[in-house]
């Protein structure tokens, strides 16, 4: 599918889509969902990868990343997924 068609499906211009594709700009959640729909791919998998990138971006460079992720995991186990 041409970039211009995918950009149109996302209601953004082609230049913005190209930046997302090259990693120069972050996609929003609703854009990831729209991409999954347009490309007929697993939305949950794309969202999982998108969220993992967001978490990585937040903790990268910290000296205690594993400790941070362990705390997050403990909270998820304690409170469930709706924290």
C-alpha positions as CSV (number, residue, x, y, z in Angstrom):
1,X,0.0,0.0,0.0
2,X,1.4,3.4,-0.9
3,X,2.4,5.7,1.9
4,X,0.0,8.3,0.7
5,X,-3.0,5.9,1.0
6,X,-2.0,4.9,4.5
7,X,-1.4,8.5,5.5
8,X,-4.9,9.4,4.2
9,X,-6.4,6.5,6.2
10,X,-4.8,8.0,9.3
11,X,-5.9,11.5,8.4
12,X,-2.3,12.8,8.4
13,X,-0.1,14.0,5.5
14,X,2.4,11.8,3.8
15,X,5.4,13.6,5.3
16,X,4.1,13.0,8.8
17,X,3.5,9.3,8.0
18,X,7.0,9.0,6.6
19,X,8.4,10.5,9.8
20,X,6.5,7.9,11.8
21,X,7.7,5.1,9.6
22,X,11.3,6.2,9.9
23,X,11.1,6.6,13.7
24,X,11.5,10.4,13.6
25,X,8.1,10.9,15.1
26,X,6.0,8.8,17.5
27,X,2.6,7.4,16.4
28,X,-0.3,8.0,18.7
29,X,-2.3,5.0,20.0
30,X,-5.2,5.7,17.7
31,X,-2.9,5.8,14.7
32,X,-1.4,2.4,15.7
33,X,-5.0,1.0,15.9
34,X,-5.8,2.5,12.5
35,X,-2.7,1.0,11.0
36,X,-3.6,-2.4,12.3
37,X,-7.1,-2.1,10.9
38,X,-6.0,-0.8,7.4
39,X,-3.3,-3.5,7.1
40,X,-5.5,-6.2,8.5
41,X,-3.0,-7.2,11.2
42,X,-3.2,-8.0,14.9
43,X,-4.1,-4.8,16.7
44,X,-3.2,-6.2,20.1
45,X,0.3,-7.2,19.0
46,X,0.9,-3.7,17.5
47,X,-0.3,-2.0,20.6
48,X,1.9,-4.3,22.7
49,X,4.9,-3.3,20.7
50,X,4.0,0.4,20.8
51,X,3.6,0.3,24.6
52,X,6.9,-1.5,25.0
53,X,8.6,1.2,23.0
54,X,7.0,3.9,25.2
55,X,8.2,2.1,28.4
56,X,11.6,1.6,27.0
57,X,11.8,5.3,26.1
58,X,10.8,6.2,29.7
59,X,13.3,4.0,31.4
60,X,16.3,3.9,29.0
61,X,19.3,5.5,30.5
62,X,18.3,4.7,34.1
63,X,20.8,2.7,36.1
64,X,18.1,0.5,37.8
65,X,15.9,-0.4,34.9
66,X,15.3,-4.0,36.1
67,X,14.3,-2.7,39.5
68,X,11.8,-0.3,37.9
69,X,10.3,-3.0,35.7
70,X,10.1,-5.4,38.7
71,X,8.1,-2.8,40.6
72,X,5.8,-2.3,37.6
73,X,5.3,-6.1,37.3
74,X,4.5,-6.3,41.1
75,X,1.9,-3.6,40.7
76,X,0.3,-5.3,37.7
77,X,0.2,-8.6,39.7
78,X,-1.2,-6.8,42.8
79,X,-3.8,-4.5,41.1
80,X,-4.5,-6.3,37.9
81,X,-4.3,-4.7,34.5
82,X,-6.6,-1.8,35.3
83,X,-4.1,0.2,37.3
